[in-house]
């Protein structure tokens, strides 16, 4: 029986943790922090020592391997995806807690984040804003001067942005992250896990 399975049979662990609680557990060395955001987000800013296991390809066995018997703490940008990751890990019998409010709460508390030297000069989410704004503008201009059918483009982009805001998943960001100028060097290793897990 693994440590996580043993903990499941004991008193349930607190699931929503504050930045201070996360920091304390990490300082004691009895926990590991897992970032469930995407690779480009991790490269742009990260909490020191956080391992990368994106929610999009989260594997409970790989997370347990990274944890090495320590308590598993998750974080994302706002707490939405880490909450989903907790539920996904729980399906495999893995107990985890998460940073309530995500890395945004961590920064708001005055705690530092690191930026990878390989991070793109312009963050991917800013690139999304630039691209989305351009597409909406083109759609409106073409709709006004060429054919009203081009307004569908603006509507489609607007709907996509609304979905991204509600779900926390942005297809345009995922697409832009794959562009050559956004390569972070955080690809998959031979076992399919993240190769920049530290």
C-alpha positions in Angstrom: 0.0 0.0 0.0 1.4 3.4 -1.0 1.8 6.4 1.3 -1.0 8.2 -0.5 -3.3 5.2 -0.1 -2.5 5.0 3.6 -3.4 8.6 4.0 -6.7 8.1 2.3 -7.7 5.7 5.1 -6.7 8.2 7.7 -8.2 11.6 8.5 -8.8 13.5 5.3 -6.1 16.1 4.5 -7.0 19.7 4.2 -7.6 20.3 0.4 -7.5 24.1 0.1 -4.2 25.6 1.4 -3.0 29.2 1.8 0.3 30.4 0.4 1.7 30.4 4.0 0.6 26.8 4.5 2.2 25.7 1.2 5.4 27.5 2.0 5.6 26.0 5.5 5.1 22.4 4.2 7.7 22.9 1.5 10.2 24.4 4.0 9.8 21.3 6.2 10.7 19.1 3.2 7.6 16.9 3.7 5.7 17.9 0.6 6.3 18.4 -3.1 4.7 21.2 -5.2 3.3 20.2 -8.6 2.4 22.8 -11.2 -0.4 21.6 -13.4 -0.3 24.5 -15.8 1.0 24.2 -19.4 4.7 24.3 -20.2 4.7 27.8 -21.6 3.0 29.1 -18.4 5.6 27.3 -16.2 8.4 28.9 -18.2 6.9 32.4 -17.9 6.7 32.3 -14.1 6.9 29.5 -11.6 7.2 28.9 -7.8 10.7 27.9 -6.9 11.1 24.1 -6.8 7.7 23.3 -8.4 7.6 20.2 -10.6 5.7 20.4 -13.9 2.9 17.9 -14.6 0.4 19.7 -16.9 -3.3 18.8 -16.3 -3.7 18.1 -20.1 -1.4 15.0 -19.7 -1.6 14.4 -15.9 -0.6 10.9 -14.9 -1.1 9.7 -11.3 1.8 7.3 -11.4 4.2 10.0 -12.6 3.0 12.4 -9.9 3.5 9.7 -7.2 7.0 9.0 -8.6 7.8 12.7 -8.4 6.4 12.9 -4.8 8.6 10.0 -3.5 6.2 9.5 -0.6 5.9 13.2 0.3 2.6 15.0 0.5 1.3 16.2 -2.9 0.5 19.9 -3.3 -0.9 21.2 -6.6 -1.1 24.7 -8.1 -2.2 26.3 -11.3 -2.9 30.0 -12.1 -6.1 30.6 -10.1 -7.0 27.3 -8.5 -9.5 26.0 -11.1 -7.2 23.5 -12.9 -5.5 22.3 -9.7 -9.0 21.6 -8.3 -9.7 19.4 -11.4 -6.3 17.8 -11.0 -7.1 16.9 -7.4 -10.3 15.2 -8.6 -8.4 13.4 -11.4 -5.7 12.1 -9.0 -8.4 11.0 -6.5 -9.9 8.7 -9.2 -6.6 6.8 -9.0 -6.5 6.8 -5.2 -3.9 9.6 -5.0 -4.6 12.2 -2.3 -3.5 15.8 -3.0 -4.2 19.3 -1.7 -3.9 22.5 -3.7 -3.0 26.2 -3.4 -6.3 28.0 -3.2 -6.1 30.9 -5.6 -3.2 29.5 -7.4 0.0 31.3 -8.3 -1.9 34.5 -8.4 -2.7 34.2 -4.7 1.0 33.3 -4.1 2.1 36.5 -5.8 -0.6 38.6 -4.1 0.8 37.4 -0.8 4.2 39.0 -1.7 5.9 35.7 -2.3 8.4 35.5 -5.2 8.2 33.6 -8.5 10.9 32.7 -11.0 11.1 33.3 -14.7 12.9 30.9 -17.0 15.6 32.4 -19.3 13.9 30.4 -22.1 10.5 32.1 -21.6 9.3 34.0 -24.7 9.8 37.8 -24.6 6.1 38.4 -25.0 4.0 36.0 -22.8 1.8 33.6 -24.7 -1.4 35.1 -23.1 -0.3 38.5 -24.4 0.2 36.9 -27.8 -3.4 35.5 -27.5 -4.7 39.0 -26.8 -2.8 40.5 -29.8 -3.9 37.7 -32.1 -7.5 37.7 -30.9 -7.7 41.5 -31.2 -6.3 41.4 -34.7 -8.8 38.7 -35.8 -11.7 40.6 -34.4 -10.6 43.8 -36.1 -10.2 42.0 -39.4 -13.6 40.4 -39.1 -15.3 43.7 -38.3 -13.5 45.5 -41.2 -14.2 42.8 -43.7 -17.8 42.5 -42.4 -18.3 46.2 -43.0 -16.6 46.6 -46.3 -16.6 43.2 -48.0 -19.3 40.8 -46.7 -21.3 40.6 -43.5 -20.4 36.9 -43.4 -16.9 37.9 -42.1 -18.6 39.0 -38.9 -18.8 35.3 -38.0 -15.0 35.4 -37.5 -15.3 38.1 -34.8 -18.1 36.2 -33.2 -16.1 33.0 -33.2 -13.1 34.6 -31.6 -15.3 36.3 -29.0 -17.0 33.0 -28.1 -13.5 31.3 -27.9 -12.3 34.0 -25.5 -15.4 33.6 -23.3 -15.0 29.8 -23.2 -11.3 30.3 -22.2 -12.3 32.6 -19.4 -14.9 30.2 -18.0 -13.0 26.9 -18.4 -9.4 28.1 -17.9 -8.4 26.3 -21.2 -7.5 28.3 -24.2 -7.0 26.6 -27.5 -5.4 29.6 -29.1 -2.8 29.7 -26.3 -2.1 26.0 -26.8 -1.6 26.6 -30.5 0.6 29.6 -30.1 2.7 27.8 -27.5 3.7 25.3 -30.2 5.1 28.0 -32.4 8.9 28.0 -32.8 9.4 31.3 -31.0 7.7 30.0 -27.9 9.6 26.8 -27.4 10.6 26.6 -23.8 12.8 23.5 -23.8 10.2 21.8 -21.5 9.3 18.9 -23.8 8.4 15.4 -22.9 11.0 12.9 -21.7 11.3 9.3 -22.9 8.5 8.3 -20.6 6.1 10.9 -21.7 6.6 13.1 -18.7 7.8 16.7 -18.5 11.5 17.0 -18.9 11.7 20.3 -16.9 10.2 19.0 -13.7 12.3 21.0 -11.4 
